[in-house]
Amino acid sequence: MFNKKYRNIVEKVCQQLTLRQKREKNLFCLVSGPQGSGKTTFTSEIKKKLTKKKLKVLVLSIDDFYFGKKERNKLSKTASPLLVTRGVPGTHNLQHLKKILKVFFSKKKQNYLLPQFSKAEDDILKSKYHNLTFPYDIFILEGWCINYQGEPLVSLKKPINAMEKKLDKNLQWRKYVNKKSKEYFRAIYQKSNCSIFLRIPSFKYVLQYRKKQELDIPKNKRMTDSQLKHFISFYERITKNLLVSKHNKFDIEISIKPNHNYTSLKQNVS
């Protein structure tokens, strides 16, 4: 399934994380990349290898923290109607993530029940939880907007797509998402001691990747092509900013071909 370079890069990342964990004791690692860039597969491979090294690894996605429909409906009435759609910063339960991070750094024995979100239902499942059993040696948080720091207010004024132009004329949604992006960075991302970015060639591949992901969802709950195009337009601004901005620094950057094979690993020295 993966070429030799992919496997070699995964091995190098595992070596780096193992060394960092010995030094830091509590290794909180961020894995960022656009929708469909292969974050779930990548973190799963990393976890398998690190587990073989006798390390206890917790892997969660920012998607695991989405608000349910009820909470997003409330947000849509108070902050912006566009917040009824999940995805962007501001549509996650940051309190859960803060608590989990606090328990992780405490190294205490504790169970934590995280409500389970279903993408197929676009809602939190009743009486369904992820049972997290602390302590862990390594906590990997992955997601499409991970480590994003927001952008200057002046650059928000120019719409990046038709959705922003037609549905966010007063910049209400853009300003709210930008404010929350900065809050996520201060409250969560700044506390990491390792960050990895999976760099795809360009945003144009996101729709192609997202279509493949949709096949994992029951047929009667899948989005149509037009619905998918509208859905990913909510992700476009932040994704493009992460792909081009020099202000979003990562310790490790992995370049990826359109077919998901890895081409190179770059380590950034601060």
Secondary structure, 3 states (H helix, E strand, C coil): CCCHHHHHHHHHHHHHHHHHHHHHCCEEEEEECCCCCCHHHHHHHHHHHHHHCCCCEEEEEHHHHECCHHHHHHHHHHCCHHHHCCCCCCCECHHHHHHHHHHHHHCCCEEEEEEEEECCCCEEEEEEEEEEEECCCEEEEEECCCCCCCCCHHHHCCCCCHHHHHHCCCCHHHHHHHHHHHHHHHHCHHHCCEEEEEECCCCCHHHHHHHHHHCCCCHHHCCCHHHHHHHHHCCHHHHHHHHHCCCCCCCEEEEECCCCCEEEEEECCC
